[in-house]
Amino acid sequence: MKREGDGATPVGHMAILEMWYRRGRLPRPKSPLVPRPVQAGRDGWCDAPRHPAYNRHVALPFPASAESLAREDRLYDVIVVLDWNYRTRVRGRGSAIFLHVAKPGYPPTEGCVAVSPADMRRLAPYLSRRSRIAVIR
């Protein structure tokens, strides 16, 4: 079973909830979703299982553990929030499972699904709240 910090991508079908992007690094993605611009120093994601905002977007600075959505690398130039442990939240079952841009060479993520920037551009027009991502083994 998926646990917070285990580095595993959860197996299952996950709905697509929302999209974020880094303004200034690329044009706003063309998508049926309404891409929200990430604001550096402000937008984060809580990964503290005991906090009430666990696995939710939060405003930085934040009093508990939270990841910045404005990373220095290019991984979060586009972030698609997947419905893993989001609608029905269980503390410690995993947070911040995103579809995002892959590192060159496609090394493993810490649990997310990652694609090339070109593939993200190709996928974005087809991503909607009716879409599902299937992770199988």
C-alpha positions in Angstrom: 0.0 0.0 0.0 1.2 3.5 -0.8 2.7 5.5 2.1 3.9 9.1 2.4 7.6 9.3 1.4 7.9 5.7 0.0 8.9 7.0 -3.4 6.4 4.7 -5.2 3.9 5.7 -7.8 0.5 4.5 -6.7 -1.2 1.8 -8.9 -4.7 2.7 -10.0 -6.9 5.0 -12.0 -6.6 8.6 -11.0 -8.9 11.5 -12.1 -7.3 14.7 -13.2 -8.3 17.6 -10.8 -6.4 20.7 -11.9 -3.4 22.1 -13.7 -0.8 24.6 -12.7 2.0 26.2 -14.8 5.1 28.4 -14.4 4.4 31.7 -16.2 7.5 33.1 -17.8 8.9 29.7 -18.5 6.4 28.6 -21.1 3.2 29.8 -22.6 -0.1 29.0 -20.8 -0.9 25.3 -21.7 -3.8 24.8 -24.1 -6.2 22.6 -22.1 -9.8 22.2 -21.2 -8.6 22.6 -17.7 -8.1 26.2 -16.6 -4.3 26.3 -15.9 -3.5 28.3 -12.8 -0.2 30.2 -12.7 2.2 29.3 -9.9 3.4 32.2 -7.9 7.0 31.8 -6.6 7.2 32.1 -2.8 3.4 31.7 -2.5 2.2 28.4 -3.9 3.0 25.2 -2.1 1.7 21.7 -1.4 1.4 20.4 2.2 3.0 17.0 2.8 2.7 16.9 6.6 0.3 14.0 7.3 -0.7 15.3 10.7 -1.7 18.8 9.4 -5.3 19.5 8.5 -4.1 20.8 5.1 -2.4 17.5 4.2 -2.3 16.9 0.5 -3.7 20.3 -0.4 -2.5 23.5 -2.0 -1.2 25.9 0.6 0.1 29.5 0.7 3.8 29.8 1.6 5.3 30.4 4.0 3.5 27.5 5.7 3.9 26.4 9.3 4.1 22.7 8.5 6.1 20.7 5.9 5.2 21.9 2.4 6.8 21.6 -1.0 7.1 24.7 -3.2 5.4 24.5 -6.5 8.0 27.0 -7.9 10.9 24.6 -8.3 14.2 25.9 -9.6 14.4 23.0 -12.0 11.9 22.6 -14.9 9.9 19.6 -13.4 6.9 21.7 -12.3 6.7 24.0 -15.3 3.4 22.2 -15.8 1.7 20.3 -12.9 -1.4 18.2 -13.3 -2.9 17.4 -9.9 -4.1 13.7 -9.8 -6.8 12.4 -7.5 -4.5 10.2 -5.4 -5.6 10.5 -1.7 -7.2 13.9 -2.5 -11.0 13.6 -2.5 -10.9 10.8 0.1 -7.9 11.7 2.2 -6.2 9.2 4.5 -3.3 10.7 6.6 0.0 9.2 5.5 -1.2 7.5 2.4 0.7 9.8 0.1 0.5 13.4 -1.1 1.4 15.5 -4.2 1.0 12.8 -6.8 1.2 14.9 -10.0 1.7 14.4 -13.7 4.6 16.7 -14.4 7.7 17.2 -16.6 10.4 14.5 -16.5 14.0 15.1 -15.8 16.3 14.4 -18.7 16.9 10.6 -19.0 13.6 9.8 -17.1 15.1 8.9 -13.7 12.4 7.8 -11.2 10.2 10.3 -9.6 9.2 10.3 -5.9 5.8 8.9 -6.8 4.6 11.1 -9.6 4.0 10.4 -13.3 6.5 12.3 -15.5 6.6 13.0 -19.3 8.8 15.0 -21.6 8.0 18.7 -22.1 6.9 17.8 -25.7 4.6 15.1 -24.5 3.1 17.4 -21.9 2.4 19.9 -24.7 0.8 17.2 -26.8 -1.3 15.8 -23.9 -2.5 19.1 -22.4 -5.3 19.7 -25.0 -6.8 16.3 -24.1 -6.7 16.7 -20.3 -9.9 17.5 -18.6 -11.7 16.6 -15.3 -13.2 13.7 -17.2 -9.7 12.3 -18.0 -8.1 9.4 -16.0 -4.5 8.4 -15.7 -4.0 4.6 -15.3 -0.9 3.4 -13.6 -0.5 -0.4 -13.9 2.3 -2.8 -13.1 
